[in-house]
Amino acid sequence: MTKIISLFNNKGGVGKTTTIFNLSASLAAVGKKVLLIDFDPQCNLSIATIGYDEFADYLERTEDYQYGRTIRAFAQPSLQPTQNAEVYLTQPKYQKNIINNQITTIYGQAIIDVVPGDFWLNSFADTLTVGTDVVQGTSLYRFLIPYLLVENLKKGNKVYDYVLIDLPPSFNTLVRSALYCSDYFLVPCTPDSFSAYCVSLIGEVLPTFIDDWNQGKRRYEVSNRYDKLIPLKGKPKFGGWIFNGFDTKKYTSTGERKEIGADQVHLDKIKATIKNVLFPKLEAISAHQCVPNFISLEPVVKIEDLNVMASEIQKLNVPLKYLSSQTPTIFPSWSLYQKQLMKRMDEQYDLLAQHIINYFIDED
């Protein structure tokens, strides 16, 4: 069964987009079929995966493509039932270049597909009304666009193991929509003064999101008692957190590599906030088990600072796993430290992929 996973933090710059891009490569490397949905009006995932110029082409509206070839082509007509909703897919740029310029496939299907984002998502967010659509239960389906998009693709035999949704750094209606559609959410954090505070905000806000959905669901079910979808949605589970963007030091006395002192302080503070604020708030949600039994205080993975690789990933549209093979003229000029850092980081993304494969399997 397809699992929908949102990467979510109301704080910007925590590595949501970079994590999705590299995680998708790790999942695909073990044969998992992945769909990436860019649900952030900033559209950074679209630019990172398919390239700036290519993305500009997908945004262009023409007589044949009234809403372009982005998520807008599905979302906007879905709000206007008289028009046909379309889903346009593309693939990450690097997937088209790995083997003789052919798209890497499994069973005839691209291993990674991308639904490009659109700046129009800002306007779409304004059309979604929590009080009427959700709490009053009048238009719950308006908040299920990512899920409905995935189901639409299944009609054309496009079935995925995992759907990864990139989100804006906020608590807006786009975030609500994605979380209502999601089976799990992952929370990337960085070593800074605000990350622990933002984690505490998630503990405050997410239960409200879910309570709003359940209020609307109860009202909706009064006149739609046979609807089988709505009772299953609005149950996102905390899949763990990711410690991103820290620096390390290798201690010559032990040979161990650890976070530098300042970053370790931030790590400990985030863990304390998760234990004392996030867990109690999420565990108090009665509608479903929001904190699965496999979750611990520790981050699922620890991914160091990208260093100079960040600019290379954005410029070349290639994830860490394949960055060296795609840049033969650049890679030799990198220092041994940078090569080792790349290897350590890619191993962490592989561990994150394995965490998802091992644990995101319940059917509750």
BELMOTA-V183105 format. One record per residue. N is the residue number from 1. RES is the residue in one small letter. PSI is psi in whole degrees, 0 to 359 (999 if undefined). NEAR is the number of other ideal C-beta (glycine too) atoms within 10 Angstrom. D_CENTER is the distance of its C-alpha to the mean C-alpha in Angstrom with 2 decimals. Layout:
BEGIN
{{N & RES & PSI & NEAR & D_CENTER} {N & RES & PSI & NEAR & D_CENTER}}
END
This chain:
BEGIN
{{1 & m & 136 & 7 & 17.84} {2 & t & 134 & 16 & 14.40} {3 & k & 128 & 18 & 11.70} {4 & i & 127 & 23 & 8.82} {5 & i & 125 & 23 & 5.96} {6 & s & 139 & 28 & 4.05} {7 & l & 119 & 25 & 3.55} {8 & f & 132 & 26 & 6.83} {9 & n & 133 & 27 & 10.15} {10 & n & 356 & 20 & 12.88} {11 & k & 136 & 20 & 14.11} {12 & g & 163 & 13 & 13.54} {13 & g & 22 & 13 & 13.84} {14 & v & 359 & 25 & 12.12} {15 & g & 25 & 22 & 10.23} {16 & k & 308 & 28 & 6.55} {17 & t & 314 & 25 & 7.18} {18 & t & 320 & 26 & 9.64} {19 & t & 315 & 22 & 7.89} {20 & i & 315 & 28 & 5.54} {21 & f & 311 & 28 & 8.97} {22 & n & 325 & 26 & 11.05} {23 & l & 319 & 26 & 9.41} {24 & s & 323 & 28 & 9.73} {25 & a & 321 & 25 & 13.27} {26 & s & 321 & 24 & 14.06} {27 & l & 317 & 25 & 13.21} {28 & a & 328 & 23 & 15.18} {29 & a & 337 & 16 & 17.92} {30 & v & 21 & 11 & 18.79} {31 & g & 13 & 10 & 18.94} {32 & k & 137 & 18 & 15.81} {33 & k & 129 & 21 & 14.98} {34 & v & 137 & 24 & 11.40} {35 & l & 130 & 26 & 10.23} {36 & l & 126 & 31 & 7.71} {37 & i & 118 & 26 & 7.81} {38 & d & 100 & 29 & 8.28} {39 & f & 26 & 28 & 8.88} {40 & d & 123 & 22 & 10.00} {41 & p & 342 & 19 & 13.79} {42 & q & 336 & 17 & 13.91} {43 & c & 27 & 23 & 12.54} {44 & n & 325 & 19 & 11.97} {45 & l & 321 & 30 & 9.58} {46 & s & 315 & 28 & 12.46} {47 & i & 320 & 20 & 15.02} {48 & a & 324 & 28 & 13.67} {49 & t & 315 & 28 & 13.44} {50 & i & 350 & 24 & 16.44} {51 & g & 150 & 19 & 18.52} {52 & y & 310 & 13 & 19.92} {53 & d & 319 & 8 & 22.97} {54 & e & 319 & 15 & 21.35} {55 & f & 321 & 22 & 18.80} {56 & a & 323 & 11 & 21.86} {57 & d & 322 & 13 & 23.47} {58 & y & 332 & 23 & 20.74} {59 & l & 334 & 19 & 21.11} {60 & e & 131 & 10 & 24.87} {61 & r & 129 & 14 & 26.45} {62 & t & 180 & 8 & 29.56} {63 & e & 323 & 5 & 32.00} {64 & d & 328 & 6 & 30.23} {65 & y & 83 & 16 & 26.69} {66 & q & 326 & 14 & 27.31} {67 & y & 21 & 20 & 23.71} {68 & g & 194 & 19 & 22.71} {69 & r & 47 & 22 & 20.42} {70 & t & 188 & 27 & 17.08} {71 & i & 337 & 27 & 15.17} {72 & r & 326 & 25 & 18.22} {73 & a & 338 & 23 & 20.43} {74 & f & 316 & 21 & 18.98} {75 & a & 314 & 25 & 18.21} {76 & q & 312 & 21 & 21.51} {77 & p & 335 & 16 & 23.88} {78 & s & 336 & 18 & 22.30} {79 & l & 352 & 14 & 23.76} {80 & q & 86 & 9 & 27.01} {81 & p & 342 & 8 & 28.17} {82 & t & 350 & 5 & 30.96} {83 & q & 155 & 12 & 28.68} {84 & n & 128 & 10 & 26.85} {85 & a & 135 & 18 & 23.07} {86 & e & 148 & 14 & 21.86} {87 & v & 121 & 20 & 18.68} {88 & y & 130 & 17 & 18.84} {89 & l & 150 & 16 & 17.03} {90 & t & 182 & 25 & 17.28} {91 & q & 155 & 18 & 16.42} {92 & p & 143 & 30 & 15.42} {93 & k & 319 & 17 & 18.69} {94 & y & 330 & 24 & 19.28} {95 & q & 335 & 27 & 19.17} {96 & k & 351 & 16 & 22.09} {97 & n & 352 & 18 & 24.11} {98 & i & 314 & 15 & 24.00} {99 & i & 99 & 10 & 26.78} {100 & n & 38 & 5 & 29.45} {101 & n & 22 & 7 & 27.13} {102 & q & 145 & 10 & 26.12} {103 & i & 130 & 17 & 22.65} {104 & t & 128 & 16 & 21.85} {105 & t & 164 & 13 & 21.98} {106 & i & 126 & 11 & 22.37} {107 & y & 38 & 9 & 24.79} {108 & g & 3 & 6 & 24.95} {109 & q & 140 & 13 & 21.27} {110 & a & 136 & 21 & 19.00} {111 & i & 322 & 23 & 16.83} {112 & i & 125 & 26 & 13.85} {113 & d & 154 & 23 & 13.76} {114 & v & 130 & 27 & 12.09} {115 & v & 106 & 29 & 12.51} {116 & p & 148 & 27 & 13.32} {117 & g & 186 & 27 & 12.78} {118 & d & 139 & 26 & 15.96} {119 & f & 339 & 12 & 17.59} {120 & w & 341 & 18 & 19.11} {121 & l & 333 & 22 & 16.08} {122 & n & 316 & 13 & 17.97} {123 & s & 321 & 12 & 20.85} {124 & f & 319 & 22 & 18.95} {125 & a & 325 & 18 & 17.71} {126 & d & 338 & 10 & 21.44} {127 & t & 344 & 12 & 22.50} {128 & l & 123 & 19 & 20.61} {129 & t & 115 & 15 & 23.02} {130 & v & 312 & 17 & 22.21} {131 & g & 317 & 10 & 25.91} {132 & t & 306 & 13 & 27.02} {133 & d & 318 & 21 & 24.17} {134 & v & 294 & 28 & 22.77} {135 & v & 319 & 16 & 25.46} {136 & q & 348 & 15 & 28.30} {137 & g & 20 & 21 & 26.55} {138 & t & 332 & 14 & 27.74} {139 & s & 55 & 16 & 24.60} {140 & l & 327 & 22 & 21.83} {141 & y & 337 & 15 & 20.74} {142 & r & 336 & 20 & 19.96} {143 & f & 13 & 26 & 16.94} {144 & l & 25 & 21 & 15.74} {145 & i & 313 & 25 & 15.17} {146 & p & 318 & 26 & 11.80} {147 & y & 316 & 21 & 13.59} {148 & l & 326 & 18 & 16.80} {149 & l & 315 & 21 & 15.45} {150 & v & 317 & 22 & 14.48} {151 & e & 325 & 12 & 17.93} {152 & n & 319 & 15 & 19.61} {153 & l & 330 & 20 & 18.57} {154 & k & 331 & 11 & 20.06} {155 & k & 333 & 8 & 23.34} {156 & g & 22 & 9 & 23.45} {157 & n & 28 & 9 & 22.78} {158 & k & 97 & 16 & 19.28} {159 & v & 136 & 14 & 17.79} {160 & y & 152 & 22 & 14.67} {161 & d & 318 & 19 & 14.12} {162 & y & 139 & 23 & 10.34} {163 & v & 122 & 25 & 8.01} {164 & l & 125 & 26 & 4.33} {165 & i & 125 & 29 & 3.58} {166 & d & 136 & 26 & 3.94} {167 & l & 158 & 26 & 6.61} {168 & p & 158 & 22 & 10.09} {169 & p & 76 & 17 & 11.70} {170 & s & 183 & 16 & 13.81} {171 & f & 33 & 18 & 14.75} {172 & n & 185 & 18 & 15.56} {173 & t & 334 & 19 & 15.75} {174 & l & 319 & 23 & 12.56} {175 & v & 315 & 25 & 10.74} {176 & r & 311 & 24 & 13.38} {177 & s & 311 & 26 & 12.96} {178 & a & 319 & 28 & 9.34} {179 & l & 322 & 25 & 10.38} {180 & y & 330 & 24 & 13.60} {181 & c & 341 & 24 & 12.14} {182 & s & 147 & 26 & 9.95} {183 & d & 323 & 23 & 11.76} {184 & y & 159 & 19 & 9.90} {185 & f & 143 & 25 & 7.77} {186 & l & 145 & 26 & 7.61} {187 & v & 103 & 26 & 9.32} {188 & p & 141 & 25 & 9.97} {189 & c & 153 & 27 & 13.59} {190 & t & 161 & 23 & 16.24} {191 & p & 85 & 21 & 20.02} {192 & d & 174 & 19 & 21.38} {193 & s & 338 & 8 & 23.35} {194 & f & 346 & 16 & 20.75} {195 & s & 315 & 25 & 17.93} {196 & a & 320 & 20 & 20.03} {197 & y & 317 & 15 & 20.93} {198 & c & 325 & 20 & 17.41} {199 & v & 320 & 23 & 16.71} {200 & s & 325 & 17 & 19.94} {201 & l & 322 & 16 & 18.90} {202 & i & 319 & 25 & 15.94} {203 & g & 329 & 19 & 18.75} {204 & e & 319 & 12 & 20.86} {205 & v & 319 & 15 & 18.66} {206 & l & 316 & 23 & 16.56} {207 & p & 327 & 18 & 19.87} {208 & t & 317 & 13 & 21.10} {209 & f & 312 & 20 & 18.23} {210 & i & 323 & 22 & 19.05} {211 & d & 320 & 15 & 22.75} {212 & d & 315 & 19 & 22.61} {213 & w & 315 & 26 & 21.07} {214 & n & 326 & 20 & 23.72} {215 & q & 313 & 14 & 26.46} {216 & g & 322 & 24 & 25.62} {217 & k & 318 & 19 & 25.32} {218 & r & 319 & 10 & 28.79} {219 & r & 319 & 16 & 30.27} {220 & y & 319 & 21 & 28.74} {221 & e & 341 & 14 & 30.06} {222 & v & 319 & 8 & 33.58} {223 & s & 3 & 8 & 33.98} {224 & n & 54 & 13 & 31.33} {225 & r & 342 & 8 & 32.10} {226 & y & 4 & 5 & 31.36} {227 & d & 124 & 14 & 27.81} {228 & k & 349 & 6 & 25.85} {229 & l & 308 & 13 & 22.27} {230 & i & 318 & 18 & 22.13} {231 & p & 341 & 13 & 23.25} {232 & l & 344 & 11 & 20.31} {233 & k & 173 & 19 & 17.56} {234 & g & 30 & 25 & 16.72} {235 & k & 53 & 19 & 16.39} {236 & p & 141 & 25 & 13.01} {237 & k & 144 & 22 & 13.72} {238 & f & 115 & 23 & 12.94} {239 & g & 359 & 26 & 11.77} {240 & g & 174 & 22 & 12.80} {241 & w & 159 & 25 & 12.36} {242 & i & 130 & 27 & 12.28} {243 & f & 114 & 26 & 15.22} {244 & n & 147 & 25 & 14.61} {245 & g & 28 & 21 & 17.22} {246 & f & 165 & 21 & 20.45} {247 & d & 152 & 12 & 23.78} {248 & t & 165 & 17 & 25.93} {249 & k & 137 & 12 & 29.62} {250 & k & 122 & 11 & 31.54} {251 & y & 119 & 10 & 34.56} {252 & t & 331 & 7 & 37.58} {253 & s & 325 & 5 & 39.35} {254 & t & 344 & 8 & 36.88} {255 & g & 5 & 7 & 34.75} {256 & e & 141 & 10 & 31.65} {257 & r & 125 & 12 & 28.71} {258 & k & 165 & 14 & 27.24} {259 & e & 146 & 19 & 25.46} {260 & i & 161 & 12 & 27.95} {261 & g & 314 & 8 & 29.62} {262 & a & 320 & 12 & 27.91} {263 & d & 328 & 22 & 24.37} {264 & q & 324 & 14 & 25.62} {265 & v & 314 & 12 & 26.79} {266 & h & 320 & 20 & 23.38} {267 & l & 313 & 20 & 21.87} {268 & d & 323 & 12 & 24.63} {269 & k & 319 & 17 & 24.18} {270 & i & 316 & 26 & 20.51} {271 & k & 319 & 19 & 21.58} {272 & a & 320 & 13 & 24.45} {273 & t & 320 & 20 & 22.41} {274 & i & 317 & 27 & 20.13} {275 & k & 315 & 11 & 23.41} {276 & n & 339 & 12 & 25.44} {277 & v & 302 & 18 & 23.19} {278 & l & 308 & 25 & 19.74} {279 & f & 309 & 17 & 21.09} {280 & p & 321 & 12 & 24.16} {281 & k & 316 & 19 & 22.39} {282 & l & 325 & 21 & 19.85} {283 & e & 341 & 13 & 22.68} {284 & a & 350 & 10 & 24.83} {285 & i & 120 & 18 & 22.78} {286 & s & 340 & 11 & 25.28} {287 & a & 329 & 13 & 23.62} {288 & h & 167 & 12 & 21.52} {289 & q & 98 & 15 & 20.83} {290 & c & 334 & 22 & 17.77} {291 & v & 101 & 17 & 18.29} {292 & p & 163 & 15 & 18.85} {293 & n & 337 & 8 & 21.81} {294 & f & 353 & 14 & 20.06} {295 & i & 140 & 18 & 18.46} {296 & s & 177 & 10 & 20.45} {297 & l & 333 & 12 & 20.74} {298 & e & 148 & 13 & 19.94} {299 & p & 147 & 21 & 16.61} {300 & v & 316 & 22 & 15.16} {301 & v & 160 & 24 & 15.49} {302 & k & 115 & 19 & 17.05} {303 & i & 117 & 27 & 16.05} {304 & e & 173 & 19 & 18.84} {305 & d & 136 & 17 & 19.13} {306 & l & 337 & 20 & 18.46} {307 & n & 220 & 16 & 21.96} {308 & v & 348 & 11 & 23.09} {309 & m & 335 & 19 & 20.46} {310 & a & 313 & 13 & 18.01} {311 & s & 326 & 10 & 20.39} {312 & e & 320 & 20 & 21.02} {313 & i & 314 & 19 & 17.45} {314 & q & 319 & 18 & 17.27} {315 & k & 321 & 13 & 20.85} {316 & l & 352 & 18 & 20.88} {317 & n & 42 & 22 & 17.41} {318 & v & 130 & 26 & 17.57} {319 & p & 167 & 28 & 15.36} {320 & l & 322 & 25 & 17.32} {321 & k & 328 & 19 & 18.36} {322 & y & 10 & 18 & 20.42} {323 & l & 319 & 21 & 21.19} {324 & s & 318 & 17 & 24.71} {325 & s & 338 & 12 & 25.75} {326 & q & 351 & 17 & 24.72} {327 & t & 63 & 16 & 26.56} {328 & p & 333 & 8 & 29.99} {329 & t & 341 & 6 & 31.69} {330 & i & 317 & 14 & 29.23} {331 & f & 316 & 15 & 28.40} {332 & p & 337 & 9 & 32.04} {333 & s & 350 & 8 & 32.32} {334 & w & 149 & 19 & 29.68} {335 & s & 165 & 10 & 31.22} {336 & l & 322 & 7 & 31.25} {337 & y & 315 & 10 & 29.16} {338 & q & 321 & 14 & 26.39} {339 & k & 319 & 13 & 26.55} {340 & q & 322 & 13 & 26.42} {341 & l & 316 & 20 & 23.48} {342 & m & 316 & 21 & 21.53} {343 & k & 316 & 11 & 22.53} {344 & r & 318 & 15 & 21.61} {345 & m & 317 & 22 & 18.09} {346 & d & 324 & 21 & 17.53} {347 & e & 325 & 14 & 19.01} {348 & q & 320 & 23 & 16.52} {349 & y & 324 & 25 & 13.54} {350 & d & 321 & 19 & 15.81} {351 & l & 322 & 15 & 16.35} {352 & l & 318 & 23 & 12.72} {353 & a & 318 & 23 & 12.65} {354 & q & 324 & 15 & 15.96} {355 & h & 314 & 17 & 14.94} {356 & i & 314 & 24 & 12.50} {357 & i & 320 & 16 & 15.36} {358 & n & 323 & 9 & 17.97} {359 & y & 335 & 17 & 16.76} {360 & f & 65 & 20 & 14.26} {361 & i & 351 & 11 & 17.31} {362 & d & 155 & 13 & 19.08} {363 & e & 23 & 5 & 20.05} {364 & d & 999 & 9 & 20.97}}
END
